[in-house]
Amino acid sequence: MATTYAPTTGASPLHVPQSPPATKGNVGSPPSNPDPLLLQETKNEIRSLVQEIAQLAQQEIPPEEFYAGFLGRIVSAMAAVGGAVWTSGDNGLSLTYQVNLAGAELDDSTAGRQQHSRLLRKVLTSGNALLVPPRARGEGEDAEANPSAHLVVLAPLRVEQEVVGLVEIFQRPGGGPTTQRGYIRFVTQMADLAADYLKNQRLRFL
C-alpha cells in the first residue's frame, strides 16, 4: 500500500513539475507513442536487471558487496539522483549503504533531520511503501516530512513479516501519477529481492 503527502506549497499530492521525456532504460510509464523496438529493449533491460539482483541475493557475499550491486543497479535503472539502504538494530535505524546521498539535498538542520527520521520510522512501523513529493510533510507540529528537493520513494525490507529495514530512492520530481506508481512498484519489488538476501543471511547464521 502506497501513501502520498501534500506538498507544503499547497499543490495537490501528486502535482509536481513535469520531467524531461523518459530515457531508455528508465523505470516508469512508456511514452504515449513508443517505438516498439525501444519499448521491448527497455523491458528486456529491466528484466535483466531484476534477474541480476535476484542472483545477487542468492550469493554468499558480505552485505556491503550486496548493497553496492543492489542499490547501484536501482539508481541506474531509475535514472535517480541517489538512494540509501537503512537497517534496523538495537539503536534504531542506521545507514547501511548509500549512493550519492549528498546529491539528495536533504535539509541538514536539526529540524530537517528529525522530520526525515520520522518519515523513515513511519515506514518501519507501518510496513507500507511511501511516495513523498519534495518538501512535503504530514499534519501536526511533530509530523514526518521529506526535507529534500526530490521525490522520495520508500519501501520496507521485510523478513518473515518483520520489517528489518528500508530502501529509500531520491528521484527527480516530475512525471504523472502513472509514472510515480511505476516507481513505487519497482522499488517495492527490488526491496522484496533484498529481503531474500537478508533471509538467506539469517538462515546461514542460524
C-alpha positions in Angstrom: 0.0 0.0 0.0 1.5 3.4 -1.0 0.8 6.7 0.7 1.3 10.2 -0.6 1.7 13.6 1.1 0.6 17.0 0.1 3.5 19.4 -0.6 3.9 22.4 1.7 3.5 24.7 -1.3 -0.3 23.9 -1.3 -0.3 21.9 -4.6 -2.2 18.6 -4.9 -0.4 15.5 -3.6 0.9 14.5 -7.0 1.2 17.9 -8.6 4.9 18.3 -9.4 6.8 19.9 -12.3 7.0 17.9 -15.5 10.2 15.9 -16.0 12.0 15.6 -19.3 11.0 12.7 -21.6 12.0 9.2 -20.2 15.3 7.9 -21.5 16.0 4.3 -22.5 16.2 2.0 -19.5 14.4 4.3 -17.1 11.7 2.8 -14.9 8.2 4.4 -15.4 5.4 4.6 -17.9 6.3 4.4 -21.6 5.9 7.4 -23.9 2.5 7.9 -25.5 3.7 6.7 -28.9 6.6 4.4 -28.0 8.9 2.8 -30.6 8.1 -1.0 -30.3 11.7 -1.9 -30.6 12.8 0.6 -28.0 10.0 -0.4 -25.7 11.0 -4.1 -26.0 14.6 -3.3 -25.4 13.7 -1.3 -22.3 11.6 -4.2 -21.0 14.5 -6.6 -21.6 16.9 -4.3 -19.7 14.6 -4.1 -16.7 14.0 -7.9 -16.8 17.8 -8.5 -16.9 18.4 -6.1 -14.0 15.7 -7.9 -11.9 17.4 -11.2 -12.7 20.9 -9.9 -11.8 19.6 -8.6 -8.4 17.8 -11.9 -7.8 21.0 -13.8 -8.5 23.0 -11.5 -6.3 20.5 -12.1 -3.4 21.3 -15.9 -3.5 25.1 -15.4 -3.2 27.0 -15.7 0.0 28.7 -12.3 -0.1 29.2 -9.5 2.5 26.3 -7.0 2.9 28.4 -4.1 1.6 29.1 -6.0 -1.6 25.4 -7.0 -2.0 24.1 -3.5 -1.4 26.7 -1.9 -3.7 25.4 -4.1 -6.6 21.7 -3.8 -5.4 21.4 -0.1 -4.9 23.7 0.9 -7.7 21.5 -1.0 -10.2 18.3 0.5 -8.9 19.6 4.1 -9.0 20.9 3.5 -12.5 17.7 1.8 -13.8 15.5 4.7 -12.5 18.0 7.4 -13.5 17.6 8.6 -9.9 19.6 11.1 -8.0 20.7 8.6 -5.3 19.5 6.2 -2.7 20.1 4.6 0.6 19.5 1.4 2.5 18.6 1.7 6.2 18.6 -1.3 8.6 17.0 -1.6 12.0 19.1 -2.5 15.1 19.2 -2.1 18.8 20.0 1.6 18.4 17.2 2.2 15.8 17.7 2.8 12.1 21.2 3.1 10.8 22.5 3.9 7.3 23.9 0.7 5.8 24.7 1.8 2.3 24.2 4.9 0.2 24.6 6.1 -3.4 25.1 9.9 -3.8 23.1 10.7 -0.7 24.7 14.2 -0.7 23.0 14.8 -4.1 19.6 14.3 -2.5 20.0 17.8 -1.0 18.5 16.8 2.4 17.9 19.6 4.8 20.7 19.1 7.3 19.2 21.3 10.0 18.2 19.6 13.3 14.5 20.0 12.3 15.2 18.6 8.8 17.0 15.5 10.2 14.2 14.9 12.7 11.5 15.2 10.0 13.4 12.7 7.8 13.9 10.3 10.7 10.2 10.4 11.5 9.4 9.6 7.8 11.7 6.6 7.9 10.2 5.4 11.2 6.7 5.7 9.7 7.6 3.1 7.0 9.4 0.9 9.6 6.3 0.9 11.9 3.6 0.7 9.2 5.4 -1.7 6.8 3.8 0.3 3.9 5.6 1.8 1.0 5.5 5.6 0.7 5.8 8.1 -2.2 6.5 11.6 -0.9 6.8 14.7 -3.1 9.6 17.3 -2.5 9.3 19.3 0.7 6.0 17.5 1.6 5.1 16.9 5.2 2.3 15.3 7.3 0.0 17.1 9.6 0.9 18.4 13.0 3.9 20.0 14.7 5.9 16.8 15.0 4.9 15.4 11.6 7.2 13.5 9.4 8.4 15.2 6.2 10.5 14.9 3.1 13.2 17.6 3.7 14.7 17.2 0.2 14.2 18.8 -3.2 13.4 15.3 -4.7 10.6 12.8 -4.9 11.3 10.2 -2.2 10.3 6.6 -2.8 10.4 4.3 0.3 9.8 0.6 0.5 10.2 -1.7 3.6 12.6 -4.6 3.8 10.6 -7.4 5.3 11.9 -10.8 6.6 9.2 -13.2 7.8 6.7 -10.5 8.4 9.2 -8.4 10.4 10.3 -5.0 8.9 14.0 -5.0 9.3 15.0 -2.0 7.2 14.1 0.3 4.3 15.1 1.2 0.8 15.0 4.9 0.0 15.3 6.3 -3.5 15.6 10.0 -4.3 14.1 10.6 -7.7 13.9 13.8 -9.8 10.5 15.4 -9.3 8.1 15.1 -12.3 6.1 12.6 -14.2 2.4 11.9 -13.8 0.7 9.6 -11.3 1.1 6.5 -13.5 4.9 7.1 -13.7 5.2 7.6 -10.0 3.2 4.5 -9.2 5.6 2.7 -11.5 8.5 3.9 -9.3 7.0 2.6 -6.1 6.1 -0.8 -7.6 9.6 -1.2 -8.9 11.3 -0.2 -5.6 8.9 -2.4 -3.7 9.8 -5.4 -6.0 13.5 -4.7 -5.5 13.1 -4.5 -1.7 11.5 -7.9 -1.8 14.6 -9.3 -3.6 16.9 -7.6 -1.0 14.7 -9.2 1.7 15.6 -12.6 0.2 19.3 -11.8 0.7 18.7 -10.9 4.3 16.6 -14.0 4.9 19.4 -16.2 3.4 21.9 -14.4 5.6 19.8 -15.2 8.7 19.4 -18.8 7.7 23.2 -19.1 7.3 23.7 -17.6 10.7 21.3 -20.0 12.3 
